[in-house]
C-alpha cells in the first residue's frame, strides 16, 4: 500500500494487515500479537484512538476512531513470528472531514 489513508474525524475505520503479503517468509507463521500503536500521542481528547485490535491467522485487525482534523498519524502493527522475527507494518493516516457527496479514499 502506498500513499496516505484519509479518515474523517467523526467516523470509525477498520483496517487490516495481511502478513502473508507483508513480510512473512514461506512457511513462517505469526505467533505473537505485539499490538498496534498510534503516533503522535497527545492529551487532546479527540486524538486518534484504537478501539479494538485482534489477530486471526496471519491478519492483524484494528478499529480506530477520532483524530484531530489536519493531523497526520502513524499507525503501526507489530507481530512476532515462529522464526523469532519481529515484523512491523505502518500506515499514514491524515484526518480530514468527508468531502461533500463522497467517501474518503486512499491517495496514491
C-alpha positions in Angstrom: 0.0 0.0 0.0 1.3 3.4 -0.9 0.1 6.9 0.0 -1.9 8.3 2.8 -5.2 7.0 4.1 -7.8 9.7 4.7 -10.1 9.4 7.7 -13.0 11.6 8.8 -12.6 12.6 12.5 -16.2 11.6 13.3 -16.0 8.1 11.9 -14.6 4.7 12.9 -12.3 3.0 10.5 -11.4 -0.7 10.3 -8.1 -1.7 8.9 -6.2 -5.0 8.4 -2.7 -6.1 7.6 -2.2 -9.5 5.9 1.3 -10.6 7.0 1.4 -13.2 4.2 1.8 -10.3 1.8 3.7 -8.0 4.2 6.9 -9.8 5.3 6.3 -13.4 6.3 8.7 -15.9 4.8 7.5 -19.1 3.1 6.0 -21.4 5.8 6.5 -18.7 8.6 3.6 -18.1 11.0 2.6 -15.2 13.2 2.7 -16.4 16.8 2.7 -13.2 18.9 0.4 -10.2 18.5 2.6 -7.3 19.8 -0.1 -4.8 19.2 -0.9 -1.6 17.3 0.4 1.8 18.2 -0.5 5.4 17.2 1.9 8.3 16.9 1.8 11.0 17.9 0.0 10.5 21.2 -1.2 13.7 22.9 -3.6 14.8 25.6 -6.2 16.0 23.1 -9.4 14.1 23.9 -10.1 14.0 20.1 -6.8 12.4 19.2 -6.8 9.1 17.2 -7.6 6.1 19.4 -7.5 2.4 19.0 -11.0 0.9 19.8 -10.2 -2.7 19.1 -7.3 -4.8 17.9 -7.3 -8.5 17.1 -5.2 -11.0 15.2 -6.6 -14.0 13.3 -4.3 -16.4 11.5 -1.9 -14.1 9.6 -4.0 -10.9 9.7 -3.8 -8.1 12.2 -7.1 -6.1 12.5 -7.6 -2.7 14.1 -10.6 -0.3 14.5 -9.7 3.3 15.1 -11.8 6.4 16.0 -11.3 10.1 16.3 -8.4 12.2 15.2 -7.7 15.9 15.1 -8.6 17.4 11.7 -5.4 18.2 9.8 -3.3 16.0 11.9 -1.2 13.2 10.4 -0.8 9.9 12.4 1.4 6.9 12.0 -0.5 3.7 12.8 1.8 0.7 13.3 1.2 -3.0 13.8 3.9 -5.3 15.3 3.9 -9.1 15.4 6.3 -11.9 16.3 6.9 -15.0 14.2 7.7 -18.6 14.8 11.2 -17.8 13.3 11.7 -15.3 16.2 11.5 -12.3 13.9 9.6 -9.2 14.8 7.7 -7.6 11.9 6.3 -4.1 11.7 4.0 -2.5 9.2 2.9 1.1 9.3 0.3 3.2 7.5 0.0 7.0 7.4 -3.4 8.5 8.2 -4.5 12.1 7.6 -7.6 13.3 9.4 -9.9 15.3 7.1 -13.6 16.0 7.0 -15.6 13.9 4.4 -16.0 15.6 1.1 -19.4 16.5 0.0 -21.1 13.7 -1.9 -18.4 11.1 -1.4 -16.4 8.9 0.8 -12.7 9.2 1.6 -10.2 7.2 -0.4 -6.6 6.4 -0.3 -4.3 8.7 -2.3 -1.5 7.2 -4.4 
